[in-house]
Amino acid sequence: MSAVGTSENPLRVAIIGSGPSGFYTVSNLLKQSDLVVEMDMFDRLPTPYGLVRAGVAPDHQKDKSVTRAYEKSAANPGFRFFGNVEYGTHIHLDDLKQHYHQVMFTTGSPFDRNLGVTGEDLAGSHSATEFVAWYNGHPDFADRQFDLSQENVVVVGIGNVAMDVARILCKTVDELKVTDIADHALEALSQSKVKNVYILGRRGPAQAAFTPPEIKEMGEFAEADVNILPGEAVIDEHSQNQMDADNDKNVLKNVETIQSYAARPNAGKPRQLHIRFLVSPTELIEEAGAVSALKLVQNDLLMDDRGQLKPVATDREEVIPTGLVFRSVGYRGQPLPDVPFNESWGTIANEGGRAVDASGQQVVGLYTAGWIKRGPSGVIGTNKTCAQETVGLMMEDLQAGRLFEPADPGADSALELIRSRQPDFVSFADWKKIDEAEVAEGARQSRPRVKMTQVTDMLDVARS
Ligand code: NAP
């Protein structure tokens, strides 16, 4: 038998998840010299691109242009896409071992983290994940309802996802209707009665997790003012020392923008965005089974033994009346059948992208990249180097012969198996039909695309 990775015996890789880290796995594998590789990518949705489609905000179209590079990878004859095929439902690890030498998991972090405060499960309290997926037209979230008749909305957390959520709530229909926001969201937001959007950061301006372009955008709304309390924009001594020592340009720019907002006069626009620092929610107060208010406590910032600046609650409390709260305090990965999972990190247990068991030993054949490997951090491009690291280890293992030994490594037999388990799979050519239909409808409405939000509609177009 010829060596694996040659034209007589191509390296066969299954990639589970079609977001950025899945596609960067493909481009990295294609870059390997003298490697003949066949890659089958699976996604439980009929549409590819993961968070580029269902996470990146609709008013950030530029960030979505990375899909052009993914399309180029997909055009390689060694690549196939199987959408609408779910790992753990239609295909299992034992199946993959029969047809592939290596399996890469790039499934992201679909769950949200909790706040751990009383009232978190009440009606009116949601994860940012749900809202983001809803306005982006993710089929699993298309039917969600958010009470936009509320005048006050609170977003807990101060990362870029919180910024996205607050921006969508603050923008006007005119600002949103030129994007690819889901039609159901545009309709609901056009009826919005929201007047005040509060973003709550538990630490100070120098510890905010958002990036400079995102905070800058908050000062540019057509119909919303940004408010920051001057006292909360002041940098404490510890933070100042850290800023001086680190000279981190992002932190310096964030602080500059925050302080400029704190000094800015209010223009009296119909909506008000309030960005608060050094406050933590302590309770969601109930009335008639739903959230009626959020209780918060003001924090001091103290240095712990490890030199980290931590929020410490004072006895100063406030109450914000609100019936709509979004927690946006980070994501968590979902455990996958037959794949080792690190519960405390919420990631696949791995070293550099090689899956490892409880004793730290490599689990041969299993790899990971992206958020499910390293946790939910970084921008889209971060996944490129992340996938590159894992692919490097996959190549080392290929050289060392540390691979699955598939009984039936032919591409045709894998196709037969997939067809037998999920006859309704969506190929890349099928996805292109969905894509073209969405873009064509978008062109009619002067929008980048109009998203289909029901799997049945997508399958109808794919089969047309
Ligand atoms: P994130 O950047 O990790 O921010 C999470 C925020 O939640 C932090 O401010 C954190 O504060 C706060 N937090 C955590 N636990 C909390 C608690 N119990 N109570 C109050 N606050 C709490 O996460 P993310 O916003 O979900 O974003 C995930 C990744 O996607 C990030 O790397 C982000 O940059 C990226 N992303 C990028 C874009 C973009 O480029 N435009 C858009 C969306 C997302 P502490 O710092 O005090 O822990």
Boltz pocket constraint, residues with backbone or C-beta under 6 A from the ligand:
constraints:
  - pocket:
      binder: B
      contacts: [[A, 55], [A, 114], [A, 115], [A, 156], [A, 157], [A, 158], [A, 159], [A, 160], [A, 161], [A, 162], [A, 164], [A, 200], [A, 201], [A, 202], [A, 203], [A, 207], [A, 208], [A, 209], [A, 210], [A, 214], [A, 279], [A, 280], [A, 281], [A, 328], [A, 329], [A, 330], [A, 331], [A, 376], [A, 377], [A, 378], [A, 379]]
      max_distance: 6.0
